[in-house]
Amino acid sequence: MRSQGMTGQDTNLTLLLSSDAELPEAEVVWGTGGWIPAREREALDWLTLARLLGWGIGIIRPGASHAGNDLSSAGSRVVVAGDPDRLGENVIAQLRLKLSTEPCLVLARAGAPGSAFARLSGAARQTDDVGGLSLRWSGPGPEQEWSCRNPHRGSRLDSSEQNLIWATIDGVPAITARRVGCGVVATLGFHPSEARDANGALTALLRRLLVWGVDEATAWLDWEGTLILRMDDPGSAESVHHQIYSHSRLSEADWMAIGTDLQRRDARLSIGYVSGWVDDGDVKRGSLKVAGRPSTRVPGRVHPSPLVQYERATNNNGHVIHDYISEFRGIQAIRKAGSGDVELHGYTHMHPDTVSWAMADDRYESVQWYRELGANAANVIASRPAAQHPLVHGVTAFRRFFKTQPTTLICPGEQWTNASLECALRLGLQLVGSYYLAIRDGNRFCWAQHVCSPYLDKPDPAWFDAGLPVVGYFHDFDICRNGVEWFSTWLDAWQRAGAQRMIDYRALAAALSRRFSVEESVNGTPVRVRNEGGPVLVRPLPVRIRAGQREESLQSMEGRI
């Protein structure tokens, strides 16, 4: 423990890469947004876990020549992100030197018997598999137990008698620790990414190891029981044109009912809004008003969604009103009440060549016409000036109508290219919401498979096992077709499954952009909170603090806890 009165420092995690192929420096997007096998994303999992805890990240690539790439620049937590047997003898020597002089934690998978890292850690992996369902932490701090939902698989550790057992699986050592100089080397008897894929409880165990493995005061973001609510498609013309998604709009009264339910739960909702409405130009299919006045019909013209009223003719000679003005008023009421905010769901939710769409025979049937940022649209986007990018138009419309900067890109149809994500970075967005979550780290997006987005009608306690956020997403058509009661019923079910608080992407982005500096003194353990370029906090920060043998939960806005 640091001496009393010592100046606090930010909590950081340093990744020591064992392969040049991991986290390539030239790439501004790490990960794909889709499923990546565990053996190919170990470093990315560690990085995004640290970011979800609110910690900074340092990366050391052995063999790289630029400054700050040796272990003298590493923080008090060093994770070997990859096979430790691939570390050279010079790197092992640097680790040994750091451990001999600094109170730090070095964490890695078990090395092969007789390897340089196995000699440093005093533990090696054996070939026989061990399994079990009961996890137990008996290392520093309070003991804790978890139950796995699936049998855990790992390697038996051949560990020195001098090593301490910090965690077990059904009584078999799973994490051992060895004191080396002023520091500790902790050894995992399992692959961390494979283990967390099988059981969220393993993520909770690894978080405990990171927090308690270093003898210093620590603060981190507390996401226990956190559900992020996300509704897609308000503002979109797809509900008018695309036959399989044809439905009416949510009225202002519907939005008021949604807002009442959110306020009752002290919840916030992210609204994936589409600010550009595309006209097919067909007067026989319906009539269009913009800002209350009949509009000249031009195939492919884009109008501001908040100003549109469209009356669509039906086969039985009836009419369906799509009142986007009423929808806009309802969304503004949600925002004014502090119950949520809008996020960028593309610009039009439709192929950027809107004129070609309006002339195509399959314009009302083919789903690819309703994918704005995917591979099929990439050539059209690339052929236009950067200022004409759909995301530039979308952000401009948000500033005009909502007077806000979105924090999150929600790609239409879950399709995108990295070129569009690079545009989102330039525009200052903090997150990308798909089935997984991309988190901004500096000038890069890092895809986190820790955060999943099940549909709102799929609540399950297992989503909360890892102690990390979960996204419950749905579409406006779910409520249009089933009523606001559908929304309320599933929120009730999520609360029964373990949701303790419901937030939006803006609250998440604001929290992830904060960094903590913990100080110990005779007067307590204050935590300073610093903004790293994120949005204003819309909810108090959910923070946990570890000091000495105590762990407690606090909440704070800006400045000092």
TORBA-688536 format. One line per field, with one value per residue (C-alpha): residue number from 1; x, y, z; chain. Coordinates in steps of 0.02 Angstrom, whole numbers. Layout:
k = NUM, ...
c1 = X, ...
c2 = Y, ...
c3 = Z, ...
c = A, ...
END
This chain:
k = 1, 2, 3, 4, 5, 6, 7, 8, 9, 10, 11, 12, 13, 14, 15, 16, 17, 18, 19, 20, 21, 22, 23, 24, 25, 26, 27, 28, 29, 30, 31, 32, 33, 34, 35, 36, 37, 38, 39, 40, 41, 42, 43, 44, 45, 46, 47, 48, 49, 50, 51, 52, 53, 54, 55, 56, 57, 58, 59, 60, 61, 62, 63, 64, 65, 66, 67, 68, 69, 70, 71, 72, 73, 74, 75, 76, 77, 78, 79, 80, 81, 82, 83, 84, 85, 86, 87, 88, 89, 90, 91, 92, 93, 94, 95, 96, 97, 98, 99, 100, 101, 102, 103, 104, 105, 106, 107, 108, 109, 110, 111, 112, 113, 114, 115, 116, 117, 118, 119, 120, 121, 122, 123, 124, 125, 126, 127, 128, 129, 130, 131, 132, 133, 134, 135, 136, 137, 138, 139, 140, 141, 142, 143, 144, 145, 146, 147, 148, 149, 150, 151, 152, 153, 154, 155, 156, 157, 158, 159, 160, 161, 162, 163, 164, 165, 166, 167, 168, 169, 170, 171, 172, 173, 174, 175, 176, 177, 178, 179, 180, 181, 182, 183, 184, 185, 186, 187, 188, 189, 190, 191, 192, 193, 194, 195, 196, 197, 198, 199, 200, 201, 202, 203, 204, 205, 206, 207, 208, 209, 210, 211, 212, 213, 214, 215, 216, 217, 218, 219, 220, 221, 222, 223, 224, 225, 226, 227, 228, 229, 230, 231, 232, 233, 234, 235, 236, 237, 238, 239, 240, 241, 242, 243, 244, 245, 246, 247, 248, 249, 250, 251, 252, 253, 254, 255, 256, 257, 258, 259, 260, 261, 262, 263, 264, 265, 266, 267, 268, 269, 270, 271, 272, 273, 274, 275, 276, 277, 278, 279, 280, 281, 282, 283, 284, 285, 286, 287, 288, 289, 290, 291, 292, 293, 294, 295, 296, 297, 298, 299, 300, 301, 302, 303, 304, 305, 306, 307, 308, 309, 310, 311, 312, 313, 314, 315, 316, 317, 318, 319, 320, 321, 322, 323, 324, 325, 326, 327, 328, 329, 330, 331, 332, 333, 334, 335, 336, 337, 338, 339, 340, 341, 342, 343, 344, 345, 346, 347, 348, 349, 350, 351, 352, 353, 354, 355, 356, 357, 358, 359, 360, 361, 362, 363, 364, 365, 366, 367, 368, 369, 370, 371, 372, 373, 374, 375, 376, 377, 378, 379, 380, 381, 382, 383, 384, 385, 386, 387, 388, 389, 390, 391, 392, 393, 394, 395, 396, 397, 398, 399, 400, 401, 402, 403, 404, 405, 406, 407, 408, 409, 410, 411, 412, 413, 414, 415, 416, 417, 418, 419, 420, 421, 422, 423, 424, 425, 426, 427, 428, 429, 430, 431, 432, 433, 434, 435, 436, 437, 438, 439, 440, 441, 442, 443, 444, 445, 446, 447, 448, 449, 450, 451, 452, 453, 454, 455, 456, 457, 458, 459, 460, 461, 462, 463, 464, 465, 466, 467, 468, 469, 470, 471, 472, 473, 474, 475, 476, 477, 478, 479, 480, 481, 482, 483, 484, 485, 486, 487, 488, 489, 490, 491, 492, 493, 494, 495, 496, 497, 498, 499, 500, 501, 502, 503, 504, 505, 506, 507, 508, 509, 510, 511, 512, 513, 514, 515, 516, 517, 518, 519, 520, 521, 522, 523, 524, 525, 526, 527, 528, 529, 530, 531, 532, 533, 534, 535, 536, 537, 538, 539, 540, 541, 542, 543, 544, 545, 546, 547, 548, 549, 550, 551, 552, 553, 554, 555, 556, 557, 558, 559, 560, 561
c1 = 0, 63, 111, -17, -21, 58, -9, -132, -107, -227, -268, -198, -171, -21, -35, 127, 98, 181, 143, 167, 2, -101, -174, -85, -30, -78, -262, -386, -518, -471, -590, -727, -890, -929, -879, -690, -626, -557, -379, -374, -433, -350, -264, -421, -524, -403, -398, -586, -611, -493, -584, -751, -677, -634, -447, -317, -218, -34, 33, 209, 265, 429, 553, 474, 599, 499, 515, 407, 404, 497, 436, 505, 350, 228, 103, 72, -33, 51, -48, 44, -86, -43, 67, 198, 317, 339, 419, 607, 734, 766, 582, 580, 734, 643, 493, 605, 689, 522, 457, 614, 596, 408, 249, 166, 61, 115, -25, -16, -75, 33, 188, 253, 355, 535, 499, 574, 405, 367, 530, 482, 306, 345, 197, 172, 26, -5, -92, -238, -398, -488, -666, -799, -942, -889, -769, -690, -577, -465, -332, -311, -467, -633, -666, -797, -885, -972, -1066, -1033, -1180, -1074, -932, -770, -621, -439, -267, -203, -65, 101, 140, 283, 246, 298, 154, -9, -176, -284, -429, -497, -620, -707, -560, -426, -305, -352, -249, -86, 26, 210, 298, 447, 540, 418, 287, 180, 167, -8, -33, -196, -235, -355, -368, -455, -556, -613, -663, -766, -854, -915, -957, -980, -927, -748, -748, -802, -658, -531, -594, -567, -391, -351, -424, -351, -191, -100, -85, -146, -306, -408, -567, -667, -836, -971, -1086, -1174, -1352, -1338, -1454, -1434, -1597, -1590, -1734, -1694, -1779, -1878, -1870, -1840, -1932, -1908, -2074, -2159, -2064, -1997, -2141, -2084, -2062, -2214, -2296, -2363, -2267, -2268, -2378, -2337, -2456, -2360, -2198, -2274, -2326, -2150, -2079, -2194, -2133, -1950, -1974, -2056, -1899, -1776, -1721, -1647, -1675, -1560, -1662, -1574, -1643, -1640, -1641, -1654, -1821, -1813, -1956, -1998, -2086, -2238, -2397, -2505, -2432, -2457, -2454, -2313, -2306, -2146, -2157, -2346, -2349, -2374, -2205, -2154, -2120, -1944, -1886, -1739, -1750, -1704, -1810, -1779, -1874, -1932, -2031, -2116, -2299, -2339, -2510, -2493, -2632, -2675, -2745, -2917, -2929, -2886, -2743, -2607, -2534, -2348, -2333, -2147, -2183, -2284, -2146, -2017, -2116, -2131, -1944, -1906, -2018, -1918, -1757, -1823, -1876, -1700, -1763, -1650, -1572, -1554, -1409, -1352, -1439, -1357, -1430, -1569, -1556, -1558, -1430, -1342, -1385, -1566, -1605, -1555, -1660, -1812, -1792, -1759, -1891, -1855, -1850, -1989, -1933, -1742, -1668, -1501, -1581, -1604, -1422, -1338, -1160, -1125, -1012, -1143, -1145, -957, -914, -1047, -990, -807, -845, -914, -824, -794, -915, -1055, -1032, -1200, -1133, -1081, -1258, -1328, -1222, -1265, -1451, -1432, -1354, -1492, -1644, -1586, -1447, -1336, -1185, -1225, -1113, -1150, -1164, -1294, -1266, -1425, -1452, -1293, -1190, -1038, -863, -712, -707, -874, -810, -658, -779, -870, -703, -669, -842, -805, -920, -876, -961, -1028, -1178, -1206, -1229, -1062, -997, -852, -770, -667, -489, -399, -418, -467, -621, -597, -732, -782, -861, -890, -1046, -1187, -1354, -1492, -1664, -1773, -1887, -1740, -1706, -1598, -1501, -1348, -1322, -1273, -1150, -996, -1045, -1033, -1165, -1294, -1389, -1573, -1619, -1781, -1866, -2004, -2113, -2117, -2217, -2315, -2378, -2391, -2422, -2324, -2376, -2253, -2112, -2166, -2190, -2014, -1935, -2022, -1948, -1773, -1787, -1837, -1685, -1568, -1572, -1541, -1523, -1568, -1464, -1431, -1276, -1246, -1231, -1115, -1005, -991, -937, -809, -726, -686, -523, -495, -351, -355, -267, -238, -219, -260, -425, -485, -470, -536, -553, -526, -626, -559, -648, -548, -650, -818, -994, -1065, -1122, -1310, -1308, -1197, -1043, -1066, -896, -823, -671, -549, -440, -346, -460, -619, -724, -869, -987, -1006, -1085, -1025, -1044, -887, -729, -698, -783
c2 = 0, 173, 283, 404, 573, 512, 591, 478, 414, 355, 171, 96, -75, -114, -246, -337, -413, -577, -565, -426, -477, -425, -249, -185, -5, 47, 0, 125, -9, -161, -306, -333, -308, -491, -648, -673, -839, -825, -872, -725, -587, -611, -441, -353, -433, -371, -198, -177, -249, -117, 20, -40, -24, 156, 126, 190, 73, 60, -60, -128, -221, -312, -276, -112, 30, 184, 268, 212, 33, -49, -106, 47, 138, 4, 36, -67, -196, -287, -418, -533, -534, -693, -845, -805, -932, -816, -682, -671, -689, -501, -465, -592, -504, -336, -411, -480, -310, -220, -345, -328, -139, -99, -161, -222, -367, -468, -578, -713, -884, -1027, -1062, -1231, -1330, -1269, -1111, -944, -878, -1037, -1014, -834, -876, -1040, -1120, -1215, -1291, -1477, -1562, -1639, -1539, -1493, -1433, -1380, -1263, -1181, -1033, -970, -821, -838, -711, -535, -451, -531, -707, -728, -870, -885, -1026, -1065, -1098, -1210, -1326, -1229, -1305, -1267, -1341, -1410, -1300, -1376, -1246, -1221, -1246, -1066, -1006, -950, -1013, -863, -949, -1125, -1215, -1352, -1348, -1363, -1215, -1100, -946, -952, -809, -797, -654, -593, -449, -307, -376, -528, -643, -718, -870, -922, -1105, -1064, -957, -797, -768, -948, -949, -789, -850, -1002, -913, -731, -770, -790, -608, -562, -668, -584, -413, -459, -516, -349, -247, -344, -412, -247, -181, -5, 94, 75, 144, 69, 85, -24, -97, -230, -253, -118, -127, -5, 27, 54, 83, 87, 172, 326, 452, 318, 315, 126, 104, 187, 107, -63, -186, -308, -167, -63, 12, 176, 295, 309, 458, 595, 510, 345, 434, 515, 342, 276, 425, 395, 215, 269, 400, 271, 165, 313, 243, 318, 263, 281, 323, 274, 416, 433, 618, 606, 552, 490, 523, 395, 531, 422, 526, 371, 287, 434, 620, 716, 874, 953, 1084, 1080, 1120, 1003, 960, 945, 761, 723, 541, 518, 689, 689, 792, 824, 687, 803, 904, 761, 707, 569, 496, 324, 245, 63, -78, -62, 121, 177, 288, 273, 433, 438, 592, 621, 792, 714, 585, 723, 815, 655, 621, 799, 774, 618, 717, 865, 751, 677, 504, 477, 550, 525, 433, 424, 283, 332, 476, 400, 213, 190, 167, 335, 333, 377, 422, 247, 174, 274, 206, 24, -109, -190, -28, -84, -265, -281, -262, -202, -36, -6, -30, 139, 105, -74, -144, -120, 67, 90, 134, 269, 345, 339, 426, 580, 719, 684, 824, 725, 570, 511, 526, 706, 744, 652, 745, 911, 871, 824, 992, 1082, 994, 922, 1046, 902, 799, 612, 496, 333, 267, 130, 65, 30, -156, -190, -162, -49, -33, 23, 177, 232, 197, 305, 444, 420, 441, 603, 666, 635, 489, 386, 218, 104, 0, -165, -338, -299, -128, -28, 87, 238, 235, 391, 397, 214, 104, -59, -191, -267, -440, -417, -313, -402, -339, -468, -419, -338, -490, -605, -565, -688, -675, -748, -582, -501, -635, -539, -380, -281, -183, -270, -186, -227, -169, -164, -66, 63, -60, -175, -43, 12, -165, -223, -64, 21, -125, -234, -116, -111, -299, -336, -204, -288, -454, -380, -312, -483, -553, -435, -264, -138, 18, 62, 190, 248, 256, 438, 392, 248, 357, 491, 363, 279, 446, 476, 428, 405, 458, 383, 463, 391, 504, 511, 592, 448, 392, 526, 494, 629, 614, 685, 699, 634, 723, 639, 711, 789, 664, 635, 509, 498, 389, 215, 191, 60, 96, -25, 42, -73, -221, -122, -110, 10, 82, 269, 384, 553, 681, 780, 824, 734, 591
c3 = 0, -39, 106, 175, 93, -68, -228, -318, -494, -630, -634, -793, -867, -977, -1111, -1151, -1322, -1368, -1554, -1682, -1763, -1612, -1610, -1766, -1742, -1919, -1896, -1824, -1794, -1688, -1703, -1831, -1738, -1772, -1681, -1668, -1599, -1422, -1471, -1593, -1477, -1308, -1310, -1371, -1232, -1099, -1176, -1184, -1010, -941, -1038, -969, -795, -835, -841, -962, -1074, -1116, -1248, -1258, -1414, -1382, -1519, -1573, -1581, -1534, -1364, -1219, -1280, -1137, -968, -879, -945, -886, -747, -591, -686, -830, -927, -1047, -1185, -1278, -1261, -1125, -1201, -1351, -1243, -1269, -1130, -1134, -1099, -957, -886, -895, -805, -669, -648, -635, -508, -404, -388, -399, -311, -470, -536, -687, -751, -886, -940, -879, -982, -1037, -909, -907, -1008, -957, -900, -803, -709, -669, -611, -525, -614, -777, -870, -879, -1024, -929, -927, -767, -755, -633, -592, -429, -431, -271, -243, -90, -138, -67, -1, 46, -14, -149, -240, -408, -493, -676, -789, -902, -853, -847, -936, -902, -873, -710, -640, -590, -458, -336, -153, -129, -237, -158, -222, -262, -350, -373, -486, -387, -267, -403, -417, -562, -517, -420, -366, -327, -240, -342, -263, -230, -350, -387, -537, -556, -668, -750, -775, -918, -1073, -1015, -1175, -1191, -1009, -1017, -1175, -1080, -917, -876, -698, -760, -812, -636, -568, -683, -632, -451, -491, -576, -432, -286, -363, -332, -156, -191, -182, -342, -418, -561, -646, -570, -703, -599, -661, -796, -947, -1091, -1183, -1372, -1494, -1681, -1830, -1774, -1917, -2050, -2217, -2220, -2130, -2279, -2423, -2370, -2382, -2248, -2120, -2165, -2011, -1944, -1831, -1643, -1599, -1478, -1355, -1375, -1337, -1184, -1121, -1153, -1060, -911, -898, -911, -774, -661, -673, -673, -841, -1000, -1180, -1330, -1484, -1646, -1751, -1941, -1986, -2177, -2255, -2437, -2559, -2693, -2794, -2825, -2801, -2822, -2668, -2551, -2521, -2438, -2334, -2271, -2133, -2152, -2339, -2489, -2562, -2744, -2772, -2832, -2837, -2718, -2635, -2450, -2330, -2143, -2051, -1910, -2039, -2134, -2137, -2260, -2297, -2375, -2477, -2436, -2541, -2464, -2517, -2342, -2283, -2152, -2080, -2046, -1939, -1909, -1836, -1695, -1672, -1661, -1527, -1426, -1437, -1384, -1232, -1186, -1200, -1102, -960, -949, -997, -1146, -1302, -1488, -1568, -1749, -1845, -2009, -2108, -2216, -2173, -2362, -2500, -2527, -2713, -2677, -2858, -2917, -2777, -2835, -3011, -2965, -2996, -2827, -2727, -2610, -2588, -2585, -2412, -2483, -2533, -2346, -2295, -2298, -2237, -2293, -2428, -2565, -2532, -2507, -2687, -2696, -2532, -2584, -2750, -2662, -2568, -2383, -2339, -2425, -2318, -2246, -2069, -2098, -2156, -2005, -1877, -1962, -1949, -1766, -1729, -1823, -1751, -1585, -1542, -1489, -1539, -1546, -1447, -1536, -1713, -1738, -1914, -2016, -2034, -1933, -2091, -2107, -2176, -2077, -2188, -2113, -1938, -1976, -2026, -1860, -1770, -1862, -1814, -1630, -1594, -1441, -1471, -1608, -1559, -1648, -1571, -1491, -1437, -1508, -1380, -1428, -1361, -1419, -1608, -1626, -1606, -1511, -1525, -1358, -1362, -1176, -1212, -1304, -1369, -1350, -1410, -1279, -1273, -1225, -1041, -946, -781, -870, -963, -797, -736, -796, -704, -866, -963, -1073, -1216, -1237, -1412, -1510, -1650, -1651, -1748, -1596, -1502, -1656, -1679, -1498, -1398, -1260, -1148, -1245, -1193, -1011, -998, -1057, -947, -799, -856, -867, -692, -629, -721, -627, -710, -570, -676, -855, -947, -1125, -1235, -1187, -1003, -1050, -1162, -1028, -898, -1011, -1048, -864, -778, -593, -483, -309, -162, 11, 161, 345, 295, 186, 7, -110, -296, -425, -586, -749, -917, -1066, -1199, -1175, -1157, -1000, -870, -876, -733, -579, -605, -532, -449, -334, -228, -150, -9, 108, 141, 108, -49, -64, -193, -223, -351, -409, -546, -592, -497, -334, -243
c = A, A, A, A, A, A, A, A, A, A, A, A, A, A, A, A, A, A, A, A, A, A, A, A, A, A, A, A, A, A, A, A, A, A, A, A, A, A, A, A, A, A, A, A, A, A, A, A, A, A, A, A, A, A, A, A, A, A, A, A, A, A, A, A, A, A, A, A, A, A, A, A, A, A, A, A, A, A, A, A, A, A, A, A, A, A, A, A, A, A, A, A, A, A, A, A, A, A, A, A, A, A, A, A, A, A, A, A, A, A, A, A, A, A, A, A, A, A, A, A, A, A, A, A, A, A, A, A, A, A, A, A, A, A, A, A, A, A, A, A, A, A, A, A, A, A, A, A, A, A, A, A, A, A, A, A, A, A, A, A, A, A, A, A, A, A, A, A, A, A, A, A, A, A, A, A, A, A, A, A, A, A, A, A, A, A, A, A, A, A, A, A, A, A, A, A, A, A, A, A, A, A, A, A, A, A, A, A, A, A, A, A, A, A, A, A, A, A, A, A, A, A, A, A, A, A, A, A, A, A, A, A, A, A, A, A, A, A, A, A, A, A, A, A, A, A, A, A, A, A, A, A, A, A, A, A, A, A, A, A, A, A, A, A, A, A, A, A, A, A, A, A, A, A, A, A, A, A, A, A, A, A, A, A, A, A, A, A, A, A, A, A, A, A, A, A, A, A, A, A, A, A, A, A, A, A, A, A, A, A, A, A, A, A, A, A, A, A, A, A, A, A, A, A, A, A, A, A, A, A, A, A, A, A, A, A, A, A, A, A, A, A, A, A, A, A, A, A, A, A, A, A, A, A, A, A, A, A, A, A, A, A, A, A, A, A, A, A, A, A, A, A, A, A, A, A, A, A, A, A, A, A, A, A, A, A, A, A, A, A, A, A, A, A, A, A, A, A, A, A, A, A, A, A, A, A, A, A, A, A, A, A, A, A, A, A, A, A, A, A, A, A, A, A, A, A, A, A, A, A, A, A, A, A, A, A, A, A, A, A, A, A, A, A, A, A, A, A, A, A, A, A, A, A, A, A, A, A, A, A, A, A, A, A, A, A, A, A, A, A, A, A, A, A, A, A, A, A, A, A, A, A, A, A, A, A, A, A, A, A, A, A, A, A, A, A, A, A, A, A, A, A, A, A, A, A, A, A, A, A, A, A, A, A, A, A, A, A, A, A, A, A, A, A, A, A, A, A, A, A, A, A, A, A, A, A, A, A, A, A, A, A, A, A, A, A, A, A, A, A, A, A, A, A, A, A, A, A, A, A, A
END
